[in-house]
Amino acid sequence: MDLEEISEGVLAILQELHEDIRFEAEEKMVDDKILDSFDLVTLVTELGEEFDVDITAKDFVPENFNSVESISQMIARLMEM
């Protein structure tokens, strides 16, 4: 699975959370409070199931969740482990 496929999957999950937000244009989803704590918990669960990865406490930092790109890069890194 390449980064583009991961990004498409991440975007699909985010769109399920909030279909009214253009996530591909956002670069500070956590910092700008577009995603709240409940959204993040749901997102981590969905990402884990979709990509068969374990997102641990050390991965749970705003930098990893601020954009589709940063989430996708984290998933790609976790899939390599």
N, C-alpha and C positions, 0 to 999 in steps of 0.2 A: 504494500500500500504506500503510495507516494504522498507527498505533502499536500498536493492539490485534492486528492481524494479525502484525506483527513480533514482538510478545510471545509469541503462540501458537507461532510458528516457533522462537523462542529457547527456549521451554519444552520443545518437542518434542526439540530437539537436546540440551538438558541432561538430559532424562529418558533419552535413549539412553545417555548417559555413566553415569548413576547412577539407576536406576529406583526405588531405595529412599529417595531424598531428596525432600522436599516443597520444591522450589525456589521456588515462589511465596511461601512464608513466610520465606525466607532474605533477609537484608539485608547480610550480611557474608561472602559465600561465599569470598572470597580471604583477608580478615583472619582469619576463623575456621578457615582451612585446610580448608574443605569441598571446595574444588577445589585440586588440587595442580598442579605445573608441567606435568606431562604432560597433565592434563585441560585446562589452559588452551591448550596448543599445539593439541590436538585441537579444542577449541571454536573457536579462531580460524580454523582450516582449514575446519571445517564452516560457520561463519557466513559466511566469505568465499564459499564455494560456494553456499550457500542464498540469500544476499541479493546476490550479485555485487558485493561491496565489498572494498576492500583495507584491512585493519587493519594499520597501520604501528606502528613502535616507539613513536612519540609517543602513540598510542592505548592502548598496552599498559601501562596503569597500574591499580592495584587498584580505584580509584574507578569505573572503567568496567566492572568485572567482579564487583562485590559483590552485585548483585541482578539479577533478570530485568528490572526497570525500567531500571536503569542500562545494562545491555547493550542493551536495546531502544532507548533514547534515543541511544546511540552509533551503532547501526546506522542509525537514522533520519537522524541528522546526516551520516553517511558517504554515505547514498543521495542526499542533496541535493546533494552536491558534484559 
